[in-house]
Amino acid sequence: MLSRGEIAGLIVVLAAVLGGAGLWYARSLPKPVTIAASGPGAAQPGVSPTASPASLIVDVAGAVRKPGVYEFAEGERVVDAIERAGGPMPKADLTLLNLAAPLVDGTQIMVAKTGPPVAGVPGGSAPGSSAGLININSASATELEALSGIGEVLAATIVEYRTQSASVDDLLDVSGIGPATLEEIRDQVTV
């Protein structure tokens, strides 16, 4: 049998454990997230947003430091979107974009890499491409790098792996290409 002191000590320990578990649970609950508008015309704290400009959601992808989906105020330009995404990477080719164009809600800004013209990019088509697609059996590593989600290492792996792939689905056998990456580039490649 437990003495009164031991029972009291057990009750204190049990209360501490239950209190700690309750605190842990309360802290693990999700917190509401708000998207802060920025740029020209953004609402200031304490100011009534009665006539605030429309919000634009734009996807900035390709050769930028922080690709992602960003919110902009109406009137902002492509150059603003690239800067918000961390600026262009050293290999970025900004000559293919109209940096002064106003942003349009629901669009994607794709910043291409410099290098020889490739399929799907204005200015030409790559050797080994058919109808604007990159042929995975004959494209160079540089041409493969122009595909979404394919970097220098993965392009080299594709070139090393290929023994005249029978289908685009054979890219799943390349280490580093999963179903998500394959679906991202499927409409850009051919065999």
C-alpha positions, -999 to 999 in steps of 0.1 A, spaced: 0 0 0 11 36 -7 14 60 21 -4 94 21 28 112 11 35 88 -18 -1 93 -30 2 130 -28 35 129 -47 19 107 -74 -10 131 -78 14 161 -82 34 142 -109 2 131 -126 -10 168 -127 23 180 -140 23 154 -168 -13 162 -178 -6 199 -177 25 194 -199 5 173 -224 -22 199 -225 3 227 -232 20 206 -259 -14 200 -276 -24 237 -274 9 248 -290 6 221 -318 -27 235 -330 -24 253 -364 -23 291 -364 -41 312 -390 -18 325 -417 -23 359 -434 -8 369 -466 6 404 -463 2 425 -494 33 445 -504 43 468 -531 26 499 -545 -8 505 -530 -4 479 -501 -27 486 -472 -10 502 -442 -17 492 -406 -46 513 -392 -57 525 -427 -90 515 -440 -86 495 -473 -118 508 -488 -103 514 -523 -73 490 -523 -62 477 -556 -69 441 -567 -46 413 -556 -27 394 -583 -13 359 -577 16 351 -600 39 320 -603 76 329 -608 96 299 -620 128 290 -637 162 306 -632 154 327 -601 167 323 -566 134 316 -548 108 303 -573 73 302 -560 38 318 -560 37 354 -549 10 380 -543 13 414 -560 -7 446 -562 -22 457 -595 2 478 -615 33 458 -606 56 446 -634 75 415 -644 107 430 -631 90 433 -597 81 397 -597 116 385 -606 130 407 -578 104 393 -553 116 358 -562 151 367 -551 164 380 -584 177 361 -614 203 333 -612 237 340 -629 226 318 -659 193 335 -663 184 350 -697 162 380 -691 162 390 -728 134 366 -735 110 385 -711 94 419 -714 105 432 -679 82 462 -682 50 442 -689 23 445 -662 16 414 -641 -16 394 -649 -34 374 -623 -30 336 -626 0 336 -649 35 321 -647 67 340 -654 93 315 -667 129 328 -665 150 307 -689 186 299 -686 212 312 -711 227 289 -736 219 277 -771 182 282 -782 161 252 -772 127 239 -780 98 256 -763 118 288 -759 114 316 -784 144 320 -807 148 285 -822 145 248 -817 171 224 -805 187 197 -826 170 164 -820 136 181 -813 104 174 -830 74 198 -831 89 219 -803 97 188 -781 131 178 -768 141 143 -779 155 125 -748 174 100 -770 194 127 -789 194 159 -769 226 171 -752 228 176 -715 226 214 -720 193 210 -740 179 187 -713 187 214 -686 161 236 -703 133 212 -691 114 222 -659 130 206 -628 161 192 -647 194 205 -635 230 199 -646 234 166 -626 201 151 -636 206 160 -673 240 143 -672 224 112 -656 198 111 -683 225 112 -710 245 85 -693 215 63 -688 199 64 -722 202 35 -746 175 48 -769 146 48 -746 115 31 -760 91 56 -743 91 88 -722 80 66 -692 114 50 -693 127 82 -676 113 68 -644 143 44 -644 167 73 -642 178 80 -606 164 113 -595 133 113 -617 101 104 -599 65 105 -611 61 142 -602 91 152 -623 81 130 -652 46 146 -652 62 181 -651 83 174 -683 61 149 -701 46 174 -725 81 188 -733 99 156 -744 96 129 -770 116 97 -780 
